[in-house]
Amino acid sequence: MSNSSAIVCDLDGVLFKGAEAIPGAGEALVALERQGHVLIFATNNATRTAEDVAGRIADITGYPARPGQIVTSAMAAAHHLAGSVRSVFVVGERGLVETLQAQGIEVDEEGHDVDAVVVGLDRTVTYEKLARGALAVRRGARLVATNTDPTFPSPRGQVPGAGTFVAAMERATGVDAEPCGKPFDPMASLVRALVGAREVTMVGDRVETDIEFGKRHGWTTILVLTGVTSPAVAPASGADAILPSLADLPEHLA
């Protein structure tokens, strides 16, 4: 692999779990950058803005991430919708709302006359919020998913992810959501804009999103075992390499 290569790295389950760093992750990122690799962070978590994500990486791992290195599924959804909708209703958190607004999309908290309903992880979701979103879709609004991950890695274990809420909305409306995060094209287009013509290695912990993302787009894939994939099922992942942790990546690439 040349020194002009790009490493696209997932976050949750790869760099950290909750507020706990994966041992050696920050040091590995510094080492990879010293080796000459361009680092990009691509996360399906839509609860934070790019600025928030960069700050979180720095706070937890010690690696000084910059907003320009960050791609989130909220950004993918916002770019997917920009120019084609006027207003949306959001089942999601502040980071998703602010990311949509940054693209000039109005966020309507009532959902009475919106062009789309955007669904992401929402840890304070209420029945009323789900009802308003479902009713808007039944009136003709598009249903857009930041991502469809069924679970989310945490220090407590696997907790419900954005896909849980997307599935509820699809079941309530009979409409299939337009997915935007990994492994789908809206996310890929933002990553490509950052990596340019470089060789790309995708590093992640989830087979159906991270590894599939890399395989769909012709990138080298590396599965790490610090997140949702167990060592027992990892050999069937189809990844180009399987590592115990991100901490092992600099030596692997060297």
Long-range contacts (C-beta under 8 A, 24 or more apart in sequence): 1-199, 1-201, 1-220, 1-253, 2-199, 3-35, 3-36, 3-37, 4-36, 4-38, 4-198, 4-199, 5-36, 5-37, 5-38, 5-198, 5-199, 5-200, 5-201, 6-37, 6-38, 6-39, 6-40, 6-194, 6-195, 6-196, 6-198, 6-199, 6-200, 6-201, 7-32, 7-37, 7-38, 7-39, 7-40, 7-200, 7-201, 7-203, 7-249, 8-40, 8-41, 8-42, 8-191, 8-195, 8-200, 8-201, 8-202, 8-203, 8-214, 8-219, 9-39, 9-40, 9-41, 9-42, 9-203, 9-204, 9-246, 10-41, 10-42, 10-43, 10-44, 10-182, 10-203, 10-204, 10-205, 10-206, 10-209, 10-210, 10-227, 11-41, 11-43, 11-45, 11-53, 11-57, 12-43, 12-45, 12-152, 12-153, 12-205, 12-227, 13-153, 13-204, 13-205, 13-206, 13-224, 13-226, 13-227, 13-228, 14-203, 14-204, 14-205, 14-224, 14-226, 14-227, 14-246, 15-41, 15-57, 15-60, 15-61, 15-246, 16-60, 16-61, 17-153, 17-154, 17-155, 17-226, 17-227, 18-154, 18-155, 19-60, 20-60, 20-155, 21-60, 21-61, 21-62, 22-226, 22-245, 22-246, 22-247, 23-245, 23-247, 24-245, 24-246, 24-247, 25-61, 25-63, 25-245, 25-246, 25-247, 26-60, 26-61, 26-62, 26-63, 27-62, 27-247, 28-246, 28-247, 28-248, 28-249, 28-250, 29-61, 29-63, 29-246, 30-63, 31-250, 32-249, 32-250, 32-253, 35-250, 35-253, 35-254, 37-253, 38-195, 38-198, 39-65, 39-69, 40-69, 40-70, 40-71, 40-191, 40-194, 40-195, 41-65, 41-69, 41-70, 41-71, 42-71, 42-72, 42-182, 42-187, 42-191, 42-213, 43-70, 43-71, 43-72, 43-73, 44-72, 44-73, 44-146, 44-147, 44-149, 44-161, 44-162, 44-181, 44-182, 44-187, 44-209, 45-72, 45-73, 45-121, 45-152, 46-72, 46-73, 46-74, 46-77, 46-92, 46-93, 46-95, 46-96, 46-99, 46-120, 46-121, 46-146, 46-147, 46-162, 46-181, 47-74, 47-92, 47-93, 47-94, 47-95, 47-96, 47-120, 47-121, 47-123, 48-72, 48-74, 48-95, 49-74, 49-95, 49-98, 49-99, 49-102, 50-75, 50-99, 52-95, 68-194, 69-194, 71-187, 71-190, 71-191, 71-194, 72-99, 73-120, 73-146, 73-147, 73-162, 73-180, 73-181, 73-182, 73-187, 74-99, 74-100, 74-120, 74-146, 75-99, 75-190, 76-146, 76-180, 76-181, 76-184, 76-186, 76-187, 76-189, 76-190, 77-118, 77-120, 77-144, 77-145, 77-146, 77-180, 77-181, 77-186, 78-102, 78-103, 78-105, 79-103, 79-186, 79-189, 79-190, 80-144, 80-178, 80-180, 80-186, 81-105, 81-116, 81-118, 81-144, 84-115, 85-114, 85-115, 85-116, 85-142, 86-115, 87-113, 87-114, 87-115, 88-114, 88-115, 88-116, 88-117, 88-118, 88-141, 88-144, 89-114, 89-116, 89-117, 89-118, 89-132, 89-133, 89-136, 89-141, 90-117, 90-118, 90-119, 90-120, 91-117, 91-118, 91-119, 91-120, 91-122, 91-125, 91-129, 91-130, 91-133, 91-165, 91-169, 92-118, 92-119, 92-120, 92-121, 92-122, 92-146, 92-162, 93-120, 93-121, 93-122, 93-123, 93-124, 96-120, 96-146, 111-135, 111-136, 111-141, 112-136, 114-141, 115-141, 115-142, 116-141, 116-142, 116-143, 116-144, 117-141, 117-142, 117-143, 117-144, 117-169, 118-144, 118-145, 118-146, 119-143, 119-144, 119-145, 119-146, 119-162, 119-165, 119-166, 119-169, 119-177, 120-145, 120-146, 120-147, 120-162, 120-165, 121-146, 121-152, 121-161, 121-162, 121-165, 122-162, 122-165, 125-165, 130-165, 130-168, 130-169, 130-172, 133-169, 134-169, 134-172, 134-173, 137-169, 137-173, 137-175, 138-173, 142-178, 143-169, 143-170, 143-173, 143-175, 143-176, 143-177, 143-178, 144-177, 144-178, 144-180, 145-177, 145-178, 145-179, 145-180, 145-181, 146-180, 146-181, 147-179, 147-180, 147-181, 147-182, 147-209, 148-177, 148-179, 148-181, 149-181, 149-206, 149-209, 151-228, 153-205, 153-227, 153-228, 158-228, 181-209, 182-209, 182-210, 182-212, 182-213, 183-208, 183-209, 183-210, 183-212, 183-213, 183-215, 183-216, 187-213, 188-213, 188-216, 188-217, 192-217, 201-253, 203-246, 203-249, 205-229, 207-233, 207-237, 207-238, 207-239, 211-237, 211-238, 211-239, 222-249, 222-252, 224-248, 224-249
